[in-house]
Amino acid sequence: MFAEASLSIWGWGGLGVVLFLVTFGPFAIFYLAFYIFCFIGGGFAVTLLYGKINSEKHLEKCEHSYLPPTQIGILKTLDEMRLEMKPIKIDRRLTGSSFIDEPLQQVIQFALRDYIQYWYYTLSEDESFLLEIRQTLQNALVQFSTRSKEVDWQPYFTTRLVDDFATHLRVFRKAQDRLADREDKQRDITEELLDSFFEAEVEMERKICRDVVCTSHKDEEGFLRDLCELLLYLLLPPGDFHNKNMRYFLREVLARGVLLPLINQLSDPDYINQFVIWMIRDSSCNYEAFMNILKLTDKPAELEAVKDKVLEELQYLRSLDTAGDDINVIKNQINSLLFVKKVCETRIQRLQSGKEVDALKLAANFGKLCVIPLDHILIHNIALQFFMDFMQAAGAQAELFFWLTVEGYRVTAQQQLEAMQGWQKDGKKQPSATKGLLKAAALGVYEQYLSDKASPRVQVDEASVTKLGEKLQKDDPTPEIFDEIQRKVYDMMLRDERFYPSFKQSPLYVRMLAELDMLKEPSYRGSDDGDGESFNGSPTGSINLSLDDLSNSCHDESMHLHAFISDTGVCNDHGKTYALYAITVFRRNQDGSEDCWKTYRRYSDFHDFHMRITEQFENLASILKLPGKKTFNNMDRDFLEKRKKDLNAYLQLLLNPEMVKACPTLIPYVYDFLENKAYSKGKGEFARKIDTFVNPLRSSMRNVSNAVKALPDSLAEGMTKVSDNMGRMSERLGQDIKQSILKVPPLLPKTDIDPEHCRVSAQLDDNVDDNIPLRVMLLLMDEVFDLKEKNQWLRRNIKNLLQQLIRATYGDTINRKIVDHVDYLTSPEQVADYVKKFRDSYWPNGILAETPPRRDKSIRMRTRVAAKTSLLGIMPDELKHIIGADTTRKGILRVFDMFQYQPMNRRLVYVFLEGFLETMFPQYKFPELFVKLHSRSPRIHRYNQKLKSSSLKR
């Protein structure tokens, strides 16, 4: 029975297990075990929770049973604290201007949301901390706004800011010069340049070097922390500042969340290049500037990037399915792109093969140079500078000084005699001393250059000198009294092999042509590997010469020209509508090949060109007839077609072989007009204004002599001044020119410090009149274009030209305009606009902007080319006429190169920031603080040791 019973139990049990597995599956047993475990664990947890609650209740009863009752004062304190827990009311007024406060409050809100709230709410939901932070920030902004209203920002923007930039540029230029002088260039050129830059900064500042801050990320963060903590001390209430948690928190947010990203962006070379393009976005693309950049660049990566883009555009144009007139447009575009591609490939080949050549040396050795007559050299500022340097080296500067001094005397005498004649016509009393003063001036010229006491003495025949001396003693002086001897001096300079003939064979002459933009870059022809080098010189119209001597060098190249207007279009530029004529030009070369290009000209260009050639060649006025102007309906289709036909006839007559044969000296003008470049108007409104400044004769030689400047425009303006100075006028003329040409530095207080190792503002002359734009322009011109390398005569001319340019353009209201512009830039509306732009750039559509990915290298390289082209394209031709085309290009490219190194850009940003803080808080010792912060640099210690060792050697 027992066996049967056990068997039945196992049977039924096994059957139950089988049915259970069949019904619930093979894993049901694990589920069952898990359910049982959860049931037991849950019961245990409930037991523990129940025991904990009962234990806490029991403990609370024990405390109330055995501890003394709470004191009344503590309860009152708790009640008062509960009453203070009210919402904090924040005054939303910050600057006193609703224009600024509204966007500024949004910036604060976005900053708190994206830099604090996103992590704070994971720790606490208490809003009081966030409100306290907001209140603290607003208090700091209120203090900042109040202080900024008390500051006069005009000196900062017009002097300090420009001085900081010019000094930074001076340091960069010195670093470039040192790098060029070093022969052992073993390290990377960028590292070498940075070392030279910060070494030059130490020599300039002497107690400050920002290399550690600009090159070490860790030290930069430490510097920004120290600076932010100091600003918080100045701007926060004492209670908030002494709260260490609050102070450290705000310091980190400002240093690492605001200032550091901002400095990173402002110092990024690619960002600066994009900003330059954006700033000059209104100017049209200059084809000539673009081609110059491609030919001058020494970066193969830039050329490769341009070449890749050209290939991409070529592929697109060739894929178009066009017919009719459109196909001619596309063919012209393809030809232009192929030409750019060829220029890039040639330049890359030169750079990679190491066959890069100096255009000046190549032209001097192999080139066919244009010839500029001596009379044009003597009246052109830039050309005269190089001739002065040559005459000084030849020891014959006395003859040139004499010629220039006589020119100054002639103009002075003419002015005074004309004034006397005017007084006679008006029946007014003449000053009796005028003739005596002119005679004293003439005797001064004689004593300075022609008498036995003159040193050096002008070498002319004694008979002429004796005759002149007798005439000066007996007769009243006239403006032409020195003409005979001046003509002999001119003939001597012209024909003597030591002077003008030797000057044409010297390197200075080639450099002069480069400055006048009459020297083209050498081109490679022949074999594809660039073995054949040839140079072709051609005038480009930089100066308005008669070109009699230039025709020989350009005749063969220009006589085989054929041109016609192939198309007409209407352009709209900033609201101005005008017609543009596309001229297709064909030129047959001596080797039988043919070049073809297109150039674009307006009717005003034709009109200006016609005025120039008819003034130069009077007989053409009766032969060449330019179509007349039309004031109304001059954009009518039929009218444009008729004008196109008439202008075509004008071109064909101009290029007629008989016309070329009759006027061979006309060819350079025609070639200059038809070249594929921007046409430089010679008779434009602005050009007419500045023409009196460029030509010393037309400006009455005011730029030759300080004495002529000292003379009043009319005798009524004070004969006392004339009587005091006129007797020594000629002596000052000679001494002034001697000092200028010999590059004798002006008398300055003696110091052991090299002027080149000082800030730029320390070198401003005391006698510069108190004219803000003139001081600023002189400051920038000196450093950007390195005018200190020129002789003092040219520097003084440039100063006078700029001064006259400012007065002619703006009159005496220029200072008022500058002040008004600074007031406008700091007005509430403009400041509000700055805040809005900052908000929209950092939080577009109210969302924190993501860090943009680093742009592709090819895009960055093309941006560099575009930025350089824009900078070079906005330079007016008038500036090139004043200081020289080559100097202008080098100066602009130097400024561009300075911004291509991020550590140097960081240094400039910190210099601007330091100057801003020193202006903002003049009562605090910020200069001493910055000296302490930047004195950690090892270069400071090395420089001090070098000074000590040099002083011990003395």
Long-range contacts (C-beta under 8 A, 24 or more apart in sequence): 85-128, 87-131, 88-128, 88-131, 88-132, 88-135, 90-131, 90-134, 90-135, 90-138, 91-138, 93-142, 94-138, 94-141, 94-142, 94-145, 95-141, 95-142, 95-145, 95-828, 95-831, 96-145, 97-828, 97-831, 97-832, 99-828, 99-829, 99-831, 99-832, 100-828, 100-831, 100-832, 100-835, 102-832, 103-832, 103-835, 103-836, 103-839, 104-141, 104-835, 106-839, 107-835, 107-838, 107-839, 107-843, 108-134, 108-137, 108-138, 108-141, 110-839, 110-842, 110-843, 110-846, 110-848, 111-253, 111-257, 111-258, 114-843, 114-848, 115-253, 115-257, 116-253, 132-246, 133-246, 133-249, 133-250, 136-236, 136-240, 136-246, 136-250, 137-250, 139-235, 139-236, 139-237, 139-240, 140-232, 140-235, 140-236, 143-234, 143-235, 143-236, 144-235, 147-920, 147-921, 148-920, 151-919, 151-920, 151-922, 153-822, 153-826, 153-919, 154-818, 154-819, 154-822, 155-919, 156-915, 156-916, 156-919, 157-822, 157-825, 158-772, 158-775, 158-776, 158-818, 158-822, 159-761, 159-772, 159-775, 159-776, 160-915, 160-919, 161-912, 161-915, 162-776, 162-779, 162-780, 163-759, 163-760, 163-761, 163-779, 164-908, 164-911, 164-912, 164-915, 165-780, 165-908, 166-760, 166-779, 166-780, 166-782, 166-783, 166-784, 167-204, 167-759, 167-760, 167-761, 167-911, 168-898, 168-904, 168-907, 168-908, 168-911, 169-783, 169-784, 169-894, 169-895, 169-898, 170-204, 170-756, 170-760, 170-783, 171-197, 171-200, 171-201, 171-204, 172-197, 172-894, 172-897, 172-898, 172-904, 173-783, 173-786, 173-894, 174-200, 174-204, 174-756, 175-199, 175-200, 176-894, 176-897, 190-901, 193-901, 194-901, 194-903, 194-904, 197-901, 197-904, 198-937, 198-939, 199-939, 201-907, 202-937, 202-939, 202-940, 202-943, 203-757, 203-943, 204-757, 204-758, 204-759, 206-943, 207-931, 207-934, 207-935, 207-940, 208-930, 208-931, 208-934, 208-935, 208-940, 209-934, 209-937, 209-939, 209-940, 209-943, 210-906, 210-907, 210-910, 210-911, 210-934, 210-937, 211-903, 211-937, 211-939, 212-934, 212-936, 212-937, 213-906, 213-910, 213-934, 214-903, 214-904, 214-906, 214-907, 214-910, 215-903, 219-936, 220-260, 220-906, 221-255, 221-256, 221-260, 223-933, 224-255, 224-256, 224-259, 224-260, 225-251, 225-252, 225-255, 226-933, 227-255, 227-259, 227-933, 228-254, 228-255, 228-259, 230-929, 231-917, 234-921, 234-924, 263-906, 263-909, 263-910, 266-905, 266-909, 267-902, 267-905, 267-906, 267-908, 267-909, 268-902, 268-905, 269-899, 269-900, 269-901, 269-902, 269-905, 270-855, 270-860, 270-863, 272-899, 272-905, 273-860, 273-863, 273-864, 273-866, 273-867, 273-899, 274-863, 274-867, 276-867, 276-870, 276-871, 277-863, 277-866, 277-867, 277-870, 280-870, 280-871, 280-873, 280-874, 282-574, 283-870, 283-873, 283-874, 284-573, 284-873, 285-869, 285-873, 286-678, 286-869, 286-872, 286-873, 287-676, 287-677, 287-678, 288-676, 288-677, 288-678, 289-869, 289-872, 289-873, 290-865, 290-869, 290-873, 291-340, 291-343, 292-872, 292-889, 293-865, 293-868, 293-869, 293-872, 294-340, 294-343, 294-344, 294-347, 294-865, 295-343, 295-347, 295-521, 296-889, 296-893, 297-347, 297-865, 297-868, 298-351, 298-356, 299-861, 299-864, 300-348, 300-351, 300-352, 301-857, 301-861, 302-861, 302-862, 302-864, 302-865, 303-344, 303-347, 303-348, 303-351, 304-344, 304-348, 304-858, 304-861, 305-857, 305-858, 305-859, 305-861, 305-862, 305-865, 306-340, 306-344, 306-861, 306-862, 306-865, 307-341, 307-344, 307-345, 307-348, 308-858, 309-858, 309-862, 310-337, 310-340, 310-341, 310-344, 311-341, 313-337, 314-338, 314-341, 328-566, 329-567, 332-598, 335-596, 336-598, 339-597, 346-524, 346-530, 349-529, 349-530, 350-524, 350-530, 353-529, 353-530, 355-530, 357-522, 357-533, 359-514, 359-519, 359-520, 359-521, 359-522, 359-535, 360-507, 360-510, 360-511, 360-514, 360-519, 362-522, 362-533, 362-535, 363-510, 363-513, 363-519, 363-522, 363-535, 363-537, 364-507, 364-510, 366-533, 366-534, 366-535, 367-510, 367-519, 367-522, 367-535, 367-536, 367-537, 368-535, 368-536, 368-537, 368-553, 369-504, 369-509, 369-510, 369-513, 369-519, 369-537, 369-553, 370-513, 370-518, 370-537, 370-538, 370-539, 370-549, 370-550, 370-553, 370-554, 371-504, 371-549, 371-550, 371-552, 371-553, 372-512, 372-513, 372-516, 372-518, 372-543, 372-545, 372-549, 372-550, 373-545, 373-546, 373-548, 373-549, 374-490, 374-493, 374-494, 374-500, 375-490, 376-543, 376-545, 376-546, 378-403, 378-404, 379-695, 379-696, 379-697, 380-516, 380-543, 380-694, 380-695, 380-696, 381-694, 381-696, 381-703, 381-794, 381-797, 381-801, 381-882, 382-512, 382-515, 382-516, 382-794, 382-881, 382-882, 382-883, 382-884, 383-512, 383-516, 383-543, 384-696, 385-790, 385-791, 385-793, 385-794, 386-508, 386-509, 386-511, 386-512, 386-515, 387-503, 387-508, 387-512, 388-741, 388-791, 388-793, 389-508, 389-741, 389-791, 390-502, 390-503, 390-506, 390-508, 390-509, 391-493, 391-499, 392-741, 392-742, 394-498, 394-499, 394-502, 396-493, 396-498, 396-499, 397-456, 397-738, 397-741, 397-742, 398-449, 398-456, 398-457, 398-458, 399-458, 399-459, 399-489, 399-492, 399-493, 399-499, 400-493, 401-449, 401-734, 401-737, 401-738, 401-741, 402-445, 402-449, 402-450, 402-458, 402-486, 402-489, 403-486, 403-489, 403-490, 403-493, 404-701, 404-704, 404-733, 404-737, 405-445, 405-448, 405-449, 405-704, 405-705, 405-730, 405-733, 405-734, 405-737, 406-445, 406-482, 406-486, 407-696, 407-697, 407-701, 407-704, 408-701, 408-704, 408-705, 408-707, 408-708, 408-733, 409-441, 409-442, 409-445, 409-479, 409-482, 409-729, 409-730, 409-733, 410-479, 410-480, 410-482, 410-701, 411-479, 411-700, 411-701, 411-702, 411-708, 412-438, 412-441, 412-705, 412-707, 412-708, 412-711, 412-729, 413-438, 413-441, 413-442, 413-477, 413-478, 413-479, 414-479, 415-700, 415-711, 415-713, 416-711, 416-715, 417-478, 417-479, 419-714, 419-715, 420-715, 423-715, 431-715, 431-719, 433-719, 433-722, 433-723, 434-715, 434-719, 434-722, 435-476, 435-477, 437-722, 437-723, 437-726, 437-727, 438-476, 438-477, 438-726, 439-472, 439-476, 439-477, 440-726, 440-727, 440-729, 441-477, 441-726, 441-727, 441-729, 441-730, 442-472, 442-477, 442-481, 442-482, 442-730, 443-472, 443-730, 444-727, 444-728, 444-729, 444-730, 444-731, 444-733, 445-482, 445-730, 445-733, 445-734, 446-472, 447-730, 447-731, 448-730, 448-731, 448-733, 448-734, 449-734, 450-485, 458-485, 458-489, 459-492, 460-485, 460-488, 460-489, 460-492, 461-488, 464-488, 511-886, 513-537, 514-884, 514-885, 514-886, 515-884, 515-885, 515-886, 515-887, 516-542, 516-543, 516-884, 516-885, 517-542, 517-880, 517-885, 517-886, 518-542, 538-668, 538-671, 539-668, 539-672, 540-672, 540-675, 540-677, 541-668, 541-669, 541-672, 541-680, 541-682, 542-880, 542-881, 542-885, 543-881, 544-612, 544-682, 546-616, 546-665, 547-665, 547-668, 547-669, 548-665, 550-665, 550-668, 551-664, 551-665, 551-667, 551-668, 554-667, 554-668, 554-671, 555-664, 555-667, 556-590, 557-587, 557-589, 557-590, 557-671, 558-587, 558-667, 558-668, 558-670, 558-671, 559-660, 559-667, 560-587, 560-588, 560-589, 561-585, 561-586, 561-587, 561-655, 561-670, 561-671, 561-674, 562-586, 562-587, 562-655, 563-651, 563-655, 563-674, 564-648, 564-651, 564-652, 565-644, 565-647, 565-648, 565-651, 566-598, 568-640, 568-641, 568-644, 570-635, 570-640, 577-635, 578-602, 578-603, 578-604, 579-603, 579-634, 579-635, 579-640, 579-643, 581-606, 581-644, 581-647, 583-651, 583-674, 585-674, 585-676, 597-676, 598-676, 599-674, 599-675, 599-676, 599-677, 601-673, 601-679, 603-629, 603-643, 603-647, 604-681, 605-673, 605-679, 605-681, 606-647, 606-650, 608-679, 608-681, 608-682, 608-683, 608-684, 609-669, 609-673, 609-679, 611-682, 611-683, 612-669, 612-682, 612-683, 613-666, 613-669, 616-669, 617-663, 617-665, 617-666, 619-663, 620-663, 620-666, 623-653, 623-659, 624-650, 624-653, 624-654, 625-650, 626-650, 680-877, 686-876, 686-878, 687-877, 687-878, 689-805, 689-808, 689-809, 690-805, 690-878, 690-881, 692-804, 693-801, 693-804, 693-805, 693-808, 693-882, 694-801, 694-878, 694-881, 694-882, 696-797, 699-804, 702-800, 703-796, 703-797, 703-800, 703-801, 704-733, 704-737, 705-729, 705-732, 705-733, 705-736, 705-737, 706-732, 706-736, 707-732, 707-733, 707-736, 709-800, 737-793, 739-792, 740-791, 740-792, 740-793, 740-796, 741-791, 741-792, 741-793, 743-791, 743-792, 744-792, 768-799, 769-803, 771-803, 771-806, 771-814, 771-815, 772-814, 772-815, 772-818, 773-806, 773-814, 773-815, 773-818, 774-799, 774-802, 774-803, 774-806, 777-802, 777-806, 778-802, 781-883, 784-891, 784-892, 784-894, 784-895, 785-883, 785-887, 785-888, 785-890, 785-891, 786-887, 786-890, 786-891, 786-894, 787-883, 798-882, 798-883, 801-882, 864-900, 867-896, 868-892, 868-893, 868-896, 871-895, 871-896
